Amino acid sequence: MCFATEKSSLDEKYGLKTITEEQLPEGIEPIEFKSQEELEQFLQRINNTDSIDLGTTIIDKNGFVISSIRNSLANKSGTEDTFEWDKTKKHGLLTQHLNARVTVYAHGSFGQIQKVKKVHTYATGYSGGINYVPDPNACGSDISSDKQSAKIYGAGDIEYYLIISGGLKLTTKRAKISGTYKIR
């Protein structure tokens, strides 16, 4: 494979970097474009990748107490349970996941979020020409002062490996993902 090194106007506009075959991650097959116009249409489409708010997941504390009693987790001082929270956003055929463990405490009509742990992002699905790199330093949560909701967030970089006119190019888009877990 012969790789061109000339810069195009698209390089600056879309942050394309010319890379070598050695810089291509193992197992990644670059996406090939037949024309500059086809490449630009693709770049315009992926340029919309940004911060995605996945909305609010509501847990009814009354349902939680009943569920916990069924699971024999209840005691006289209240009930605590941990829920897996997994939200997704599609980026073409690649799906970005935001995952966390949310611990909720309930006692009678009182309920609160105790803690949010193991917040991380990952990707699933077809990834031809695409590589997802999670950023563990960009993952976390903020529990509200009344402990009735928690904002959960994460991010990663979607790397797109492209071939145009025999040249191997890389563009990276930051993909931020967040959502809220709320007790009512």
C-alpha positions as CSV (number, residue, x, y, z in Angstrom):
1,M,0.0,0.0,0.0
2,C,1.4,3.4,-1.0
3,F,0.5,6.3,1.3
4,A,0.4,9.9,0.0
5,T,1.7,12.6,2.4
6,E,0.2,15.7,0.7
7,K,-2.1,17.9,2.8
8,S,-5.6,18.7,1.6
9,S,-7.9,21.5,2.6
10,L,-9.9,18.9,4.5
11,D,-6.9,18.1,6.7
12,E,-7.1,21.5,8.4
13,K,-10.9,21.9,8.3
14,Y,-11.5,18.5,10.0
15,G,-8.3,17.9,11.9
16,L,-7.1,15.1,9.7
17,K,-3.6,13.8,10.4
18,T,-1.5,11.8,8.0
19,I,-0.2,8.6,9.6
20,T,1.9,5.7,8.6
21,E,0.9,2.0,8.3
22,E,2.8,1.3,11.5
23,Q,0.6,3.7,13.4
24,L,-2.6,1.8,12.4
25,P,-3.8,-0.3,15.4
26,E,-3.8,-4.0,14.9
27,G,-7.1,-5.3,13.5
28,I,-8.3,-1.9,12.2
29,E,-9.2,-1.8,8.5
30,P,-9.3,1.8,7.4
31,I,-12.4,3.1,5.7
32,E,-11.7,3.9,2.0
33,F,-13.1,6.8,0.1
34,K,-13.2,7.2,-3.6
35,S,-13.4,11.0,-3.7
36,Q,-12.8,14.1,-1.6
37,E,-16.6,14.8,-1.8
38,E,-17.4,11.4,-0.4
39,L,-14.9,11.9,2.4
40,E,-16.2,15.4,3.2
41,Q,-19.8,14.1,3.5
42,F,-18.6,11.4,6.0
43,L,-16.5,14.0,8.0
44,Q,-19.5,16.4,8.2
45,R,-21.7,13.5,9.5
46,I,-19.2,12.4,12.2
47,N,-18.4,16.0,13.1
48,N,-21.7,16.1,15.0
49,T,-20.3,13.7,17.6
50,D,-20.2,15.7,20.8
51,S,-21.8,15.7,24.2
52,I,-24.8,13.5,24.4
53,D,-27.2,13.7,27.4
54,L,-29.2,10.4,27.7
55,G,-31.9,11.9,29.9
56,T,-33.1,10.7,33.3
57,T,-33.6,7.2,34.7
58,I,-36.2,7.3,37.5
59,I,-36.4,4.8,40.3
60,D,-39.6,4.6,42.3
61,K,-38.4,4.2,45.9
62,N,-41.7,2.3,46.7
63,G,-41.0,-0.2,44.0
64,F,-37.4,-0.5,45.2
65,V,-38.5,-1.3,48.8
66,I,-40.9,-4.0,47.5
67,S,-38.2,-5.4,45.2
68,S,-35.6,-5.4,48.0
69,I,-37.9,-7.2,50.4
70,R,-38.4,-9.9,47.8
71,N,-34.7,-10.2,47.5
72,S,-34.4,-10.6,51.3
73,L,-32.3,-7.4,51.6
74,A,-34.6,-5.5,53.9
75,N,-34.0,-5.1,57.6
76,K,-35.5,-2.9,60.3
77,S,-33.1,0.0,59.6
78,G,-33.9,0.2,55.9
79,T,-32.9,-1.3,52.6
80,E,-29.8,-0.8,50.5
81,D,-29.4,-2.1,47.0
82,T,-27.0,-1.6,44.1
83,F,-28.2,-1.2,40.5
84,E,-26.2,-1.6,37.3
85,W,-26.8,1.5,35.2
86,D,-25.9,1.1,31.5
87,K,-26.9,3.8,28.9
88,T,-25.9,3.8,25.3
89,K,-25.5,6.1,22.3
90,K,-25.0,4.9,18.7
91,H,-22.3,6.4,16.6
92,G,-23.0,4.8,13.2
93,L,-22.6,1.0,13.8
94,L,-20.5,1.6,17.0
95,T,-22.4,1.9,20.3
96,Q,-20.8,3.9,23.1
97,H,-21.8,2.7,26.6
98,L,-21.8,4.6,29.9
99,N,-21.9,2.2,32.9
100,A,-22.0,2.7,36.6
101,R,-23.1,1.0,39.8
102,V,-25.6,3.1,41.8
103,T,-26.3,2.3,45.5
104,V,-29.7,3.4,46.8
105,Y,-30.9,3.4,50.3
106,A,-34.6,3.4,51.2
107,H,-36.6,3.3,54.5
108,G,-40.3,3.8,54.4
109,S,-41.0,6.8,52.2
110,F,-37.4,8.0,52.6
111,G,-34.9,7.2,49.8
112,Q,-31.5,8.5,48.7
113,I,-28.6,7.7,46.5
114,Q,-25.7,6.6,48.7
115,K,-22.9,6.3,46.1
116,V,-22.0,5.8,42.5
117,K,-19.0,3.6,41.7
118,K,-17.2,2.0,38.8
119,V,-18.2,4.7,36.2
120,H,-16.7,3.8,32.9
121,T,-17.3,3.9,29.1
122,Y,-16.8,1.3,26.5
123,A,-17.9,0.5,23.0
124,T,-19.6,-2.4,21.2
125,G,-20.7,-3.2,17.7
126,Y,-19.1,-3.1,14.3
127,S,-16.0,-1.0,14.2
128,G,-14.4,-1.3,10.8
129,G,-12.0,1.6,10.5
130,I,-13.0,2.9,13.9
131,N,-11.3,2.5,17.3
132,Y,-12.8,3.6,20.6
133,V,-10.4,4.8,23.4
134,P,-12.1,5.3,26.7
135,D,-10.9,8.1,29.0
136,P,-11.1,6.9,32.6
137,N,-10.1,10.4,33.8
138,A,-13.2,11.9,32.2
139,C,-15.6,9.5,34.0
140,G,-17.4,10.3,37.2
141,S,-20.6,11.4,39.0
142,D,-22.0,14.2,41.0
143,I,-24.6,13.3,43.6
144,S,-27.0,16.2,44.4
145,S,-26.9,17.7,47.9
146,D,-30.3,16.2,48.7
147,K,-29.1,12.8,47.4
148,Q,-32.2,12.4,45.2
149,S,-30.3,12.4,41.9
150,A,-26.9,11.7,40.5
151,K,-25.4,13.0,37.2
152,I,-23.2,10.3,35.7
153,Y,-20.8,11.2,32.9
154,G,-18.0,9.8,30.8
155,A,-16.0,10.3,27.6
156,G,-13.8,8.7,25.2
157,D,-12.2,9.3,21.8
158,I,-13.5,7.8,18.6
159,E,-10.6,7.4,16.2
160,Y,-11.5,7.1,12.5
161,Y,-8.9,5.6,10.2
162,L,-9.4,6.7,6.6
163,I,-7.9,6.1,3.2
164,I,-8.2,8.8,0.5
165,S,-6.1,8.9,-2.7
166,G,-3.8,6.3,-1.3
167,G,-3.1,8.3,1.9
168,L,-3.8,7.0,5.4
169,K,-5.5,9.6,7.6
170,L,-6.7,9.7,11.2
171,T,-9.3,12.0,12.7
172,T,-10.4,11.8,16.3
173,K,-13.7,13.0,17.8
174,R,-14.4,13.3,21.5
175,A,-17.6,11.5,22.5
176,K,-19.0,12.7,25.8
177,I,-21.9,10.9,27.3
178,S,-24.0,11.6,30.4
179,G,-27.3,10.9,32.1
180,T,-29.1,11.3,35.4
181,Y,-30.3,8.7,37.9
182,K,-33.1,10.0,40.0
183,I,-35.2,8.8,43.0
184,R,-38.8,9.8,43.2
